[in-house]
Amino acid sequence: MNGRTAVIIGGGSGIGLAVAGRVVAAGGRVVIGGRTEARLRAAAGELGEAASWRVVDTADQASLAAFFEAVERVDHLFTPAASYTTGPMRELSDEAAASPFTSKFWGQYHAVRLALPKLGADASIVLMAGAASVRPPGPAPAYVACNAAIEGLGRGLAVELAPVRVNVVSPGTVDGNLWRQRPEEVRESAFAQYSRDALLGRAGRESEVADAVMFLFANTYMTGSTLYPDGGYALR
Ligand SMILES: NC(=O)c1ccc[n+]([C@@H]2O[C@H](COP(=O)([O-])OP(=O)(O)OC[C@H]3O[C@@H](n4cnc5c(N)ncnc54)[C@H](OP(=O)(O)O)[C@@H]3O)[C@@H](O)[C@H]2O)c1
């Protein structure tokens, strides 16, 4: 990562912050983005001098354009930023059902498009999906479809943007910041179910997903692939 800059939108917490920590530890620079200044400031303080931050909302294309305007170059791009509602078709409003697409799919699509002028030929991009794409954990059809669509987006962008490399990481349930915001009983029940479902008998760790992202950043022959750091969840 020496001399390389990784831009991580959603890098102020969770998996994005774990990736930022690895980039810095490997000698690279990071620019982290998110909607909350205090969170970004604290994360950048933790990461040290090789980190800078800027507020951005992936739901707002003008905000994304201003974000990339301020970035000198993008050697690696990772876009785990998203906020959405999941649930059954029978219960969600159309707006709530569309929210994974609005935020997670189109947010990443627009981020990549607006980053294009700053990408070098040897740049790489990692999109965030989720293993619900291949094994629905429960009734949440639009969320399941959104993750599958992001995996397809990765393949489509790999074709269009080559030699820039585009890959997707599609994790299972991760015991980390996102689930810590949810009520304890919801979290514990989800982890217990996931532990029964995954071959490795537990939820994942943010560090394990971050390792998969770093592999996709670094391996110069990986493009158009989806990695599933899911403890074998999809197989059982
Ligand atoms: N954790 C899991 O179990 C899991 C499993 C499979 C897939 N995933 C995917 O991984 C993504 C990241 O998960 P995580 O565990 O790292 O959660 P996290 O800690 O909540 O990270 C999400 C980050 O994105 C930022 N963000 C959210 N919406 C944004 C927006 N519109 N524009 C810019 N930044 C935004 C958040 O900061 P602000 O709120 O301050 O903007 C936050 O720092 C999730 O969205 C999910 O799709 C997670």
The ligand as a Tripos MOL2 file, in Angstrom:
@<TRIPOS>MOLECULE
LIG
   48    52     1     0     0
SMALL
NO_CHARGES

@<TRIPOS>ATOM
      1 N1        -22.4180   -6.0410    9.5150 N.am      1 LIG1
      2 C1        -22.9760   -7.0640    8.8830 C.2       1 LIG1
      3 O1        -23.4320   -8.0590    9.4760 O.2       1 LIG1
      4 C2        -23.0460   -7.0330    7.3710 C.ar      1 LIG1
      5 C3        -23.3010   -8.2210    6.6830 C.ar      1 LIG1
      6 C4        -23.4100   -8.1760    5.2910 C.ar      1 LIG1
      7 C5        -23.3010   -6.9550    4.6310 C.ar      1 LIG1
      8 N2        -23.0610   -5.8320    5.3490 N.ar      1 LIG1
      9 C6        -22.9840   -4.5670    4.6240 C.3       1 LIG1
     10 O2        -21.8840   -3.8070    5.0400 O.3       1 LIG1
     11 C7        -22.2800   -2.4230    5.1680 C.3       1 LIG1
     12 C8        -21.4170   -1.8150    6.2560 C.3       1 LIG1
     13 O3        -21.6480   -2.5120    7.4050 O.3       1 LIG1
     14 P1        -20.8920   -2.2590    8.7700 P.3       1 LIG1
     15 O4        -21.1010   -3.4860    9.5730 O.co2     1 LIG1
     16 O5        -19.5240   -1.7670    8.5320 O.co2     1 LIG1
     17 O6        -21.8560   -1.1050    9.3690 O.3       1 LIG1
     18 P2        -21.6140    0.3680    9.9160 P.3       1 LIG1
     19 O7        -20.5990    0.3770   10.9930 O.co2     1 LIG1
     20 O8        -23.0000    0.8670   10.2220 O.co2     1 LIG1
     21 O9        -21.0050    1.1480    8.6740 O.3       1 LIG1
     22 C9        -21.7220    1.8690    7.7520 C.3       1 LIG1
     23 C10       -21.0180    3.2120    7.5730 C.3       1 LIG1
     24 O10       -21.5560    3.8640    6.4460 O.3       1 LIG1
     25 C11       -21.8870    5.2140    6.7660 C.3       1 LIG1
     26 N3        -23.0550    5.5620    5.9710 N.ar      1 LIG1
     27 C12       -24.3040    5.0400    6.0580 C.ar      1 LIG1
     28 N4        -25.1140    5.5970    5.1450 N.ar      1 LIG1
     29 C13       -24.3480    6.5030    4.4500 C.ar      1 LIG1
     30 C14       -24.6000    7.3870    3.3750 C.ar      1 LIG1
     31 N5        -25.8030    7.4840    2.8170 N.pl3     1 LIG1
     32 N6        -23.5780    8.1430    2.9110 N.ar      1 LIG1
     33 C15       -22.3460    8.0650    3.4520 C.ar      1 LIG1
     34 N7        -22.0470    7.2440    4.4940 N.ar      1 LIG1
     35 C16       -23.0380    6.4670    4.9800 C.ar      1 LIG1
     36 C17       -22.1540    5.2140    8.2690 C.3       1 LIG1
     37 O11       -21.8170    6.4630    8.8730 O.3       1 LIG1
     38 P3        -22.8850    7.6720    8.9810 P.3       1 LIG1
     39 O12       -24.1550    7.0590    9.5210 O.co2     1 LIG1
     40 O13       -22.2170    8.6120    9.9130 O.co2     1 LIG1
     41 O14       -23.0390    8.1990    7.6000 O.co2     1 LIG1
     42 C18       -21.1990    4.1370    8.7740 C.3       1 LIG1
     43 O15       -19.9370    4.6680    9.1250 O.3       1 LIG1
     44 C19       -23.7750   -2.4650    5.5140 C.3       1 LIG1
     45 O16       -24.4460   -1.3700    4.9870 O.3       1 LIG1
     46 C20       -24.2360   -3.7560    4.8880 C.3       1 LIG1
     47 O17       -24.8340   -3.4780    3.6600 O.3       1 LIG1
     48 C21       -22.9060   -5.8380    6.6920 C.ar      1 LIG1
@<TRIPOS>BOND
     1     1     2 1
     2     2     3 2
     3     2     4 1
     4     4     5 ar
     5     4    48 ar
     6     5     6 ar
     7     6     7 ar
     8     7     8 ar
     9     8     9 1
    10     8    48 ar
    11     9    10 1
    12     9    46 1
    13    10    11 1
    14    11    12 1
    15    11    44 1
    16    12    13 1
    17    13    14 1
    18    14    15 2
    19    14    16 1
    20    14    17 1
    21    17    18 1
    22    18    19 2
    23    18    20 1
    24    18    21 1
    25    21    22 1
    26    22    23 1
    27    23    24 1
    28    23    42 1
    29    24    25 1
    30    25    26 1
    31    25    36 1
    32    26    27 ar
    33    26    35 ar
    34    27    28 ar
    35    28    29 ar
    36    29    30 ar
    37    29    35 ar
    38    30    31 1
    39    30    32 ar
    40    32    33 ar
    41    33    34 ar
    42    34    35 ar
    43    36    37 1
    44    36    42 1
    45    37    38 1
    46    38    39 2
    47    38    40 1
    48    38    41 1
    49    42    43 1
    50    44    45 1
    51    44    46 1
    52    46    47 1
@<TRIPOS>SUBSTRUCTURE
     1 LIG1         1 GROUP 0 **** ****
